[in-house]
Amino acid sequence: MGGFDFTKRGSFGSRLGVLAAAAGSAVGLGNIWRFPYVTGENGGGAFILVYLVIVFAIGIPVMMSELVIGRRSRRNPVGAFRILAPNKPWYWVGVMGIAGAFMIMAFYTVVAGWTLEYLYQTVIGGFQGRDSDALKQMFEGFRGESLRPALWFAVFLLATSGIVWGGVRKGIENSSKIMMPLLFILLIILCIKSLTLPGSSKGLVFLFSPDFSKITGTTVLMALGQAFFSLSIGMGTLITYGSYIPKDNNLALTSVQVSMVDLLVAILAGVAIFPAVFAFDISPKSGEALTFVVLPGIFNQMTGGMIFSFAFFTLLAIAALTSTVSVLEVIVAYLSEQLDLSRRMAIIISTAAIFIVGGATSLSSGMFKGIKLFGLNIFDLFNFTTANILLPLGGLFLVAFLGWFFPQKHTKDELSNGGTISIGYYRFFIITIKFIAPAAIALVFLNGLGII
Ligand code: TRP
């Protein structure tokens, strides 16, 4: 997504450029693919309620913390801690982030590849005349193949690298300013269509009437992981982006705006998917297949559905691309700044590494189906461990660092832009990052993993 010139530091031009880049990172498959299926698997309304609380109480403060660390240090995640806490082991938080970035790229790019297959299927009319069962079979059949998913994965990875290679120019910034609103409008159209399907009201009940008995330790951990994943926090993406943000940007305001856009897109995706889930009599617990089965089903019911389908999967692929670009940028910034590689070398090396690990991930429902660790295949392992373990742990260390170890006068200075804007929320923020967020993350984490 737009705004950043990768050859120079501090290169987000305008306020809108910052928002476009950060929202571009946040809004992606996490909102439209992951949020609906995780909601479906974890009880619907109750999950969404927990999710909302987490976004406000933990998500926004963690996002602010990352932006503060990034803009203060003007470095990649490892370099940031090396500068802000010299000769201390804090830089391991950055190292963890780089590892997380690899793991996210490895499975996220695979899912992004699926959107390309679905674009292709739209063009050849592959959904037409298929009911939900047939659409589900189509999805599983495609995933189980070895070559096709891997090919689409490779195409998507190359597109990501291509953008990071060329630097993100005006063209992308400008086009994303059009694409994002378009995605939004299409989502709303989908919501309307979904809500007018016979039998759809059960979907709204499922989404918005919380059944508190469904809230368990696992539910809360899943909501925490989903919030971190969707907001792009806990891994250094926003340290890296923060390092490109101009001094006069109001970091708190940016965090709130990005989080609200992200939340809205996720909820809209839910409202587009769940009424149709019940109208088509699909199980809300269909897992990773959910979005890819339900959406074509809706398009099949629309006049001109294939046009909508084409537009939608194109925009979804672009939304995913602005997210993969932000993750790859973390790795590239790290390799070029810390290991003194040229930017191009850094891109080649990281792309090759992701190609290998992501290739294996892509085959995890095909050729490598039998390979399992802790009962999870490669794909599920990366998906689960990044969101539910690495990101919350990263977030915990990030806020603990800022809350307990970093001199508060610097934090105040960053949030108030050198005393030029008021930070009435500061006391609340500091209490949150010192006590509430670390305690909540630790608790959810240990409880969700069954340790307490
Ligand atoms: N937030 C993006 C999405 O929802 C994915 C993403 C981009 C991400 N950067 C990240 C997830 C950093 C975790 C950490 O699609």
Boltz pocket constraint, residues with backbone or C-beta under 6 A from the ligand:
constraints:
  - pocket:
      binder: B
      contacts: [[A, 25], [A, 26], [A, 27], [A, 28], [A, 29], [A, 30], [A, 31], [A, 104], [A, 228], [A, 229], [A, 230], [A, 231], [A, 232], [A, 233], [A, 234], [A, 235], [A, 237], [A, 319], [A, 323], [A, 324], [A, 326], [A, 327], [A, 391]]
      max_distance: 6.0
